[in-house]
Amino acid sequence: MAFKTDINQGEIKVFFDEPTSGNITFADMGITDEDLLFEGGLVRIVFDFENIGEHNYFKVPTINVSYTEEMGETHWQCDFNRTTILDKHDHHGRSTVVLLNRNKLADLEHHHTNSMILHAEFPKPVQIIADASQVHFFN
């Protein structure tokens, strides 16, 4: 697995160099628990697929985010190439599973730029757990 990760205030950006199959934890991508402390409760994680070449999406591309504290209602939005592909509220818990439609992803793909942005709005500061949070995008 080859990833490049840029961590800036308010945003984490992960560049995929190849279509990696199976579950990949945030820790596998080089993100630490310290990187995943969001004092304002606003989360923005960008997954950049620009350089991966030929690939096939998993039957249900999934993002699973686990956090340390019980949270109330959380707002989640996922955009792919500037188009909102998911907008939902999750009710109470310590994790959220975001299920994506692979056909929507394939239809919105471009030849060069392919960027997925996950936004989350928590009701209070949140600590996401790197080794318990994962993605599964590709076969």
C-alpha positions as CSV (number, residue, x, y, z in Angstrom):
1,M,0.0,0.0,0.0
2,A,1.3,3.4,-1.0
3,F,-0.2,6.5,0.4
4,K,0.9,10.1,0.7
5,T,-0.9,12.0,3.5
6,D,-1.1,15.8,3.9
7,I,-2.3,17.0,7.3
8,N,-3.3,20.6,7.6
9,Q,-5.4,22.4,10.2
10,G,-9.0,21.4,9.5
11,E,-8.3,19.0,6.7
12,I,-6.6,15.6,6.1
13,K,-5.8,14.7,2.5
14,V,-4.9,11.1,1.5
15,F,-3.4,10.4,-2.0
16,F,-3.9,6.9,-3.3
17,D,-1.1,5.7,-5.6
18,E,-2.8,2.5,-6.6
19,P,-6.3,0.9,-6.1
20,T,-5.8,-1.0,-2.9
21,S,-8.4,-3.7,-2.1
22,G,-9.8,-4.6,1.2
23,N,-10.2,-2.6,4.4
24,I,-7.6,0.1,4.9
25,T,-7.4,1.7,8.3
26,F,-6.7,5.4,8.8
27,A,-3.5,4.3,10.6
28,D,-2.5,2.3,7.5
29,M,-2.8,5.6,5.6
30,G,-0.3,7.2,8.0
31,I,-2.9,9.1,10.0
32,T,-2.5,9.1,13.8
33,D,-5.0,9.6,16.6
34,E,-3.4,13.0,17.3
35,D,-4.2,14.0,13.7
36,L,-7.8,13.0,14.2
37,L,-8.7,15.3,17.2
38,F,-11.1,17.9,15.9
39,E,-11.7,20.5,18.6
40,G,-14.5,22.3,16.7
41,G,-16.3,19.1,15.8
42,L,-15.9,19.7,12.0
43,V,-14.1,17.0,10.0
44,R,-12.9,17.2,6.4
45,I,-11.0,14.2,4.9
46,V,-10.1,14.2,1.2
47,F,-9.4,10.9,-0.6
48,D,-7.5,11.7,-3.9
49,F,-7.7,9.0,-6.5
50,E,-6.1,11.0,-9.3
51,N,-3.0,8.7,-9.8
52,I,-4.5,5.2,-9.3
53,G,-5.1,4.3,-13.0
54,E,-7.4,1.4,-13.9
55,H,-9.6,0.1,-11.1
56,N,-12.9,-1.3,-10.1
57,Y,-14.9,-0.1,-7.1
58,F,-15.9,-2.5,-4.3
59,K,-19.6,-3.5,-4.6
60,V,-20.5,-1.1,-1.8
61,P,-17.6,1.4,-1.2
62,T,-17.6,2.0,2.6
63,I,-16.1,4.5,5.0
64,N,-16.3,3.4,8.7
65,V,-15.4,6.1,11.3
66,S,-15.1,5.2,15.0
67,Y,-14.8,7.8,17.7
68,T,-14.1,7.7,21.5
69,E,-17.2,9.3,22.9
70,E,-20.9,8.7,22.5
71,M,-22.1,11.3,20.0
72,G,-25.6,12.8,19.4
73,E,-26.8,13.5,15.9
74,T,-24.0,13.9,13.4
75,H,-24.3,15.3,9.9
76,W,-22.3,13.5,7.1
77,Q,-21.8,14.6,3.6
78,C,-19.7,13.0,0.9
79,D,-18.8,14.7,-2.4
80,F,-17.1,13.1,-5.4
81,N,-15.8,15.4,-8.0
82,R,-17.8,18.3,-6.6
83,T,-21.1,16.4,-6.7
84,T,-22.8,15.5,-3.4
85,I,-23.3,11.7,-3.5
86,L,-24.4,11.3,0.2
87,D,-26.0,13.6,2.7
88,K,-27.3,12.0,5.9
89,H,-27.7,12.3,9.6
90,D,-26.5,9.6,12.0
91,H,-28.1,9.3,15.4
92,H,-26.3,8.6,18.6
93,G,-23.4,6.2,18.9
94,R,-19.6,5.7,18.8
95,S,-19.2,5.0,15.0
96,T,-20.7,5.8,11.7
97,V,-20.7,3.7,8.5
98,V,-21.0,5.6,5.2
99,L,-22.2,3.4,2.4
100,L,-21.6,4.7,-1.1
101,N,-23.0,3.8,-4.5
102,R,-20.3,2.5,-6.8
103,N,-22.3,3.3,-9.9
104,K,-22.5,6.9,-8.9
105,L,-18.8,7.0,-8.4
106,A,-18.1,5.4,-11.8
107,D,-20.5,7.8,-13.5
108,L,-18.8,10.9,-12.0
109,E,-15.2,9.8,-12.7
110,H,-13.0,12.1,-14.7
111,H,-9.9,11.2,-16.7
112,H,-7.6,13.1,-14.4
113,T,-9.0,14.6,-11.2
114,N,-11.0,12.2,-8.9
115,S,-11.4,13.5,-5.4
116,M,-13.8,12.3,-2.7
117,I,-14.4,14.7,0.2
118,L,-15.9,13.4,3.5
119,H,-17.4,16.2,5.7
120,A,-18.7,15.5,9.2
121,E,-20.3,17.9,11.6
122,F,-20.2,16.6,15.2
123,P,-22.2,18.3,18.0
124,K,-19.0,18.6,20.1
125,P,-15.2,18.1,19.8
126,V,-14.4,14.6,18.5
127,Q,-11.5,12.2,18.7
128,I,-11.6,9.7,15.8
129,I,-9.7,6.4,16.4
130,A,-7.2,5.8,13.6
131,D,-6.8,2.0,13.9
132,A,-10.6,1.5,14.2
133,S,-11.6,3.7,11.3
134,Q,-11.3,2.4,7.8
135,V,-12.2,2.6,4.2
136,H,-12.9,0.0,1.5
137,F,-13.1,1.5,-1.9
138,F,-11.7,-1.0,-4.4
139,N,-11.9,-4.7,-5.4
